[in-house]
Amino acid sequence: MATIRPFCGIHYALRPDLELSRLIAPPYDVLDEAGKAALQARHPNNIVTIDLPHVPPKSVGPDEAYAKASTTLQAWLSAGVLVRDARPAIYPYTQSYQHNGKTFHRRGFICTVKLEPLGAGHIVPHEKTYPGAIEDRLKLMRATRVQLSPVFGLFNDDRGQVTKLLYSQLGRPMLDGTLDGVRNQLWSVTDAQIHNEVIRMMGTKHIYIADGHHRYTTALEYQRELEQQHAGPLPPNHPANYCMFVLVNMNDDGLLILPTHRLIGGLDTFDIDAFKAQIEPHFDVTQATMTPPQLAESIAADAPHTFGLYDGRTRTCYRLRLKNPDILAGLEPQRSQAWRRLDVAILQRYLLDEIFQPKFASGRELVKGYTADASQIAALVDGRMYQIALLLRPTPLHALEELARHGELMPQKSTFFYPKLATGLIINPLT
């Protein structure tokens, strides 16, 4: 099964002038040039300077940008801004946050996980990857020879034994900082006996990638390049054989999945009566006198296969209830029933591919946007770029395990694990 191990991480020095809240950053791929500049304005040593050397994210920059990131990293190490731990550790990591008026604590831990080809071992993906984003991250990894951001992985531990063991004797956190309203706390566990027990327990489990498919694929490509340079496999303990992960128990009370709602443009026109006529054999459509955030909350508590629709022209919400859960049986007969009954699959394969694109956009490619924040929908769906929004229920966690058994991937943007992991808490050296 999965093979994990502790590592000697690099992190910000424990100095009064290095306040962690001003140094950590969101994942690089959610930032733009203005977001990067705002983080750099907080502190000259904000991790974004190294992690996002080129904008826009996911695009490939010039070699000089990545070389500069490497130079900056080495300068910070030389100046004592960043320090490397002398002893291998597993790093318990907690994120505390509020959502819909409730406080959550998501508890996990950071370690390295032995690389395996995706889908061929015990590291299980659920989304596709795309070459452009991988090449950008690969150039940064080549230049810096570190892994700057962890992959977010899930594992199934019904009794929570791994988390209990790691958190049983923790004192004050080593690092503590707040980013975008989320408190991030990190500890260091260097006890070899605890390491061995966690390694043993994790050795019976699969790891499901929740977020960071491109980062994992980048690590695989970097390993392959080093093997080519060495004309053979790397030594078993070489750090490039491993990838840094944040691992969270699927049964953790603080694990929250939000839906990613679809914003749709490029329609010739949209008329709710014409839309009802098209989907009436398969859906019941009723008007909902509420705002998009209220609709999102309502359908999340509704029966499976309930969708929301917001018409930006009339500023009206509608509830769509599927009559036949096997609606995709004829369209995707080669897929498993688990895949065909995913709400995101039904939305993409039936509503978008069979209804909106051919019937309301003359067959042209739709303009698509995404948001996990329903409060943004009314402002974004104003007729300029997007005309309607389709709202979803959260994808259930068990779907990850079900699809893994069939070797299938979910449609793009099927899950949104909230909150995002912070970058800059710990760095994994590859030398």
URMOGI-V173167 format. One record per residue. N is the residue number from 1. PSI is psi in radians with two decimals (999 if undefined). OMEGA is omega in whole degrees, 0 to 359 (* if undefined). BURIAL is 1 if it has 24 or more other C-alpha atoms within 12 Angstrom, else 0. Layout:
BEGIN
N;PSI;OMEGA;BURIAL
N;PSI;OMEGA;BURIAL
END
This chain:
BEGIN
1;-2.70;184;0
2;2.43;178;1
3;2.04;179;1
4;2.84;174;1
5;2.72;174;1
6;2.94;179;1
7;2.83;178;1
8;1.63;186;1
9;2.77;172;1
10;2.33;180;1
11;2.97;178;1
12;2.47;179;1
13;2.63;180;1
14;1.41;183;0
15;2.59;181;0
16;-0.52;182;0
17;-0.04;181;0
18;1.42;179;1
19;2.06;190;1
20;-0.60;181;1
21;-0.41;180;1
22;-0.01;188;1
23;-0.48;181;1
24;2.90;186;1
25;2.80;172;1
26;2.96;173;1
27;2.48;186;1
28;-0.58;190;1
29;-0.02;175;1
30;0.06;185;0
31;2.74;169;0
32;-3.00;183;0
33;-0.71;180;0
34;-0.70;178;0
35;-0.68;177;0
36;-0.80;181;1
37;-0.66;180;0
38;-0.68;178;0
39;-0.71;179;1
40;-0.52;178;1
41;-0.41;178;0
42;-0.70;182;0
43;2.40;181;0
44;-0.29;180;0
45;0.38;178;1
46;2.43;186;1
47;-0.37;182;1
48;-0.47;179;1
49;-0.63;179;1
50;-0.74;188;1
51;-0.45;180;1
52;1.25;183;1
53;-0.22;183;1
54;2.35;175;1
55;2.63;2;1
56;2.73;178;0
57;2.73;180;1
58;-0.02;174;1
59;2.71;185;1
60;2.17;181;1
61;3.10;178;1
62;2.73;181;0
63;-0.59;184;0
64;-0.57;181;0
65;-0.73;182;1
66;-0.62;176;1
67;-0.68;178;0
68;-0.67;177;1
69;-0.72;178;1
70;-0.75;179;1
71;-0.73;179;0
72;-0.76;179;1
73;-0.82;181;1
74;-0.63;179;1
75;-0.71;179;0
76;-0.64;176;1
77;-0.76;181;0
78;-0.61;182;0
79;-0.08;181;0
80;0.19;174;0
81;-0.74;174;1
82;2.52;178;1
83;2.67;178;1
84;2.29;179;1
85;2.51;181;1
86;-0.44;183;0
87;2.46;177;0
88;2.50;182;1
89;2.71;161;1
90;2.38;190;1
91;1.72;172;1
92;2.42;188;1
93;2.10;180;1
94;2.39;172;1
95;2.17;180;1
96;2.30;187;1
97;2.93;177;1
98;2.50;176;0
99;2.20;181;0
100;0.72;175;0
101;0.03;179;0
102;2.62;178;0
103;2.32;181;0
104;2.63;174;0
105;1.90;179;1
106;2.04;185;1
107;2.24;177;1
108;-2.79;176;1
109;2.69;181;1
110;2.27;177;1
111;-3.07;171;1
112;2.59;184;1
113;2.35;180;1
114;2.31;183;1
115;2.45;172;1
116;2.64;174;1
117;2.40;182;0
118;2.29;177;1
119;-0.08;183;1
120;-0.01;183;0
121;-2.29;186;0
122;0.14;171;1
123;2.01;193;1
124;2.09;177;1
125;2.93;171;1
126;0.02;177;1
127;2.77;175;1
128;2.83;173;1
129;2.81;185;1
130;2.42;191;0
131;-0.68;185;0
132;-0.80;181;0
133;-0.59;180;1
134;-0.73;182;1
135;-0.68;176;1
136;-0.88;181;1
137;-0.57;180;1
138;-0.69;178;1
139;-0.64;178;1
140;-0.69;180;1
141;-0.70;178;1
142;-0.75;185;1
143;-0.76;187;1
144;-0.45;184;1
145;0.73;173;1
146;2.83;168;1
147;2.01;187;1
148;-0.55;184;1
149;2.40;180;1
150;2.71;166;1
151;2.52;179;1
152;2.01;182;1
153;2.67;179;1
154;2.60;174;1
155;2.75;184;1
156;2.05;180;1
157;1.54;188;1
158;-0.69;185;0
159;-0.01;177;0
160;0.54;186;1
161;-0.70;182;1
162;-0.83;181;1
163;-0.75;180;1
164;-0.74;182;0
165;-0.82;184;1
166;-0.54;185;1
167;0.04;189;1
168;-0.55;186;0
169;0.60;181;0
170;2.45;173;0
171;-2.36;178;0
172;2.55;180;0
173;2.63;176;0
174;-0.71;180;1
175;2.49;185;1
176;2.02;181;1
177;2.65;182;1
178;2.32;180;1
179;2.12;178;1
180;0.73;176;0
181;0.00;180;0
182;2.19;179;1
183;2.19;181;1
184;2.13;181;1
185;2.38;184;1
186;2.34;175;1
187;2.95;177;1
188;2.13;177;1
189;1.99;184;1
190;0.05;182;1
191;2.03;183;0
192;-0.56;180;0
193;-0.73;176;0
194;-0.73;177;1
195;-0.88;184;1
196;-0.65;180;0
197;-0.72;178;0
198;-0.74;177;1
199;-0.75;180;1
200;-0.81;182;0
201;-0.71;180;1
202;-0.36;180;1
203;-0.10;177;1
204;0.13;191;0
205;2.68;167;1
206;2.71;173;1
207;2.19;182;1
208;2.16;181;1
209;2.03;177;1
210;-0.72;182;1
211;2.47;178;1
212;0.48;179;1
213;-0.68;181;1
214;-0.64;178;1
215;-0.70;179;1
216;-0.78;180;1
217;-0.60;175;1
218;-0.76;179;1
219;-0.68;177;1
220;-0.73;181;1
221;-0.68;178;1
222;-0.75;176;1
223;-0.77;181;1
224;-0.72;180;0
225;-0.75;179;0
226;-0.64;178;1
227;-0.64;177;0
228;-0.72;179;0
229;-0.60;181;0
230;-0.04;181;0
231;0.70;179;0
232;3.08;181;0
233;2.58;176;0
234;2.75;173;0
235;2.51;186;0
236;-0.64;184;0
237;0.14;179;0
238;2.31;184;0
239;-0.41;179;1
240;-0.14;173;1
241;-0.04;184;1
242;2.77;180;1
243;2.42;181;1
244;2.29;180;1
245;2.59;156;1
246;2.11;181;1
247;2.28;182;1
248;2.37;177;1
249;2.31;178;1
250;-0.42;182;1
251;0.15;181;1
252;2.36;183;1
253;-0.41;183;0
254;0.10;181;1
255;2.00;186;1
256;2.21;175;1
257;2.19;175;1
258;2.66;174;1
259;2.69;173;1
260;1.84;183;1
261;2.60;183;1
262;2.34;174;1
263;2.22;190;1
264;2.26;174;1
265;-3.05;180;1
266;0.22;179;1
267;2.51;174;1
268;-0.82;177;0
269;2.91;175;1
270;2.18;178;1
271;2.18;187;0
272;-0.59;180;1
273;-0.71;177;0
274;-0.65;179;0
275;-0.77;178;1
276;-0.73;181;1
277;-0.62;181;0
278;-0.68;188;0
279;0.02;186;1
280;-0.62;179;0
281;-0.38;187;0
282;-0.36;185;1
283;2.54;164;1
284;2.26;182;0
285;2.16;178;1
286;2.55;177;0
287;2.49;179;0
288;2.03;182;1
289;1.43;182;0
290;2.98;178;0
291;2.86;177;1
292;-0.75;177;1
293;-0.68;178;1
294;-0.67;178;1
295;-0.75;179;1
296;-0.75;179;1
297;-0.63;182;1
298;-0.81;182;1
299;-0.44;177;1
300;-0.49;179;1
301;0.02;183;0
302;-3.07;180;0
303;2.73;175;0
304;2.66;178;1
305;0.60;171;1
306;2.30;182;1
307;2.85;172;1
308;2.65;176;1
309;2.32;176;1
310;2.14;178;1
311;1.94;184;1
312;-0.50;182;1
313;-0.78;182;0
314;-0.10;182;0
315;0.84;184;1
316;2.47;178;1
317;2.59;177;1
318;2.64;176;1
319;2.30;180;1
320;2.05;179;1
321;2.14;181;1
322;2.32;179;1
323;-0.68;186;0
324;1.86;182;0
325;-0.26;179;1
326;0.52;183;1
327;-0.46;182;1
328;0.02;184;1
329;-0.72;180;0
330;-0.46;181;0
331;-0.58;183;0
332;1.08;185;0
333;-0.40;181;0
334;-0.20;180;0
335;2.75;177;0
336;2.78;176;1
337;-0.61;179;1
338;-0.73;179;1
339;-0.77;184;1
340;-0.36;181;1
341;0.14;171;1
342;2.31;177;1
343;-0.70;181;1
344;-0.55;177;1
345;-0.74;178;1
346;-0.75;179;1
347;-0.86;183;1
348;-0.90;191;1
349;-0.54;179;1
350;-1.07;187;1
351;-0.79;182;1
352;-0.88;186;1
353;-0.63;186;0
354;-0.36;184;0
355;-1.14;188;1
356;-0.84;185;1
357;-0.88;181;1
358;-0.56;188;0
359;-0.49;186;1
360;-0.04;179;1
361;0.31;178;0
362;0.54;177;0
363;-0.08;180;0
364;2.75;177;0
365;2.34;179;0
366;2.67;170;1
367;2.18;186;1
368;2.42;172;1
369;2.97;186;1
370;2.52;171;1
371;2.45;173;1
372;-0.08;184;1
373;1.77;183;1
374;-0.38;179;1
375;-0.27;179;0
376;-0.25;192;0
377;-0.84;184;1
378;-0.67;180;1
379;-0.60;183;1
380;-0.59;183;1
381;1.35;185;1
382;0.20;178;0
383;-0.28;181;1
384;-1.00;176;0
385;-0.73;183;0
386;2.44;182;1
387;-0.56;178;1
388;2.88;171;1
389;2.48;174;1
390;2.14;185;1
391;2.48;185;1
392;2.75;165;1
393;2.75;177;1
394;2.51;174;1
395;2.22;182;1
396;2.55;182;1
397;-0.65;184;1
398;-0.34;179;0
399;-0.55;177;1
400;-0.79;181;1
401;-0.69;181;1
402;-0.80;181;1
403;-0.57;178;1
404;-0.64;180;1
405;-0.45;180;1
406;-0.02;181;0
407;0.59;184;1
408;2.69;177;1
409;2.62;176;1
410;2.79;170;1
411;2.81;181;1
412;2.53;176;1
413;0.81;179;1
414;-0.48;184;1
415;2.62;173;1
416;1.77;180;1
417;2.09;184;1
418;2.41;355;1
419;2.95;174;1
420;2.67;176;1
421;2.54;176;1
422;2.49;173;1
423;2.39;177;1
424;-0.08;177;1
425;-0.79;182;1
426;2.50;181;1
427;2.45;182;1
428;1.93;179;1
429;2.45;182;1
430;0.24;178;1
431;999;*;0
END
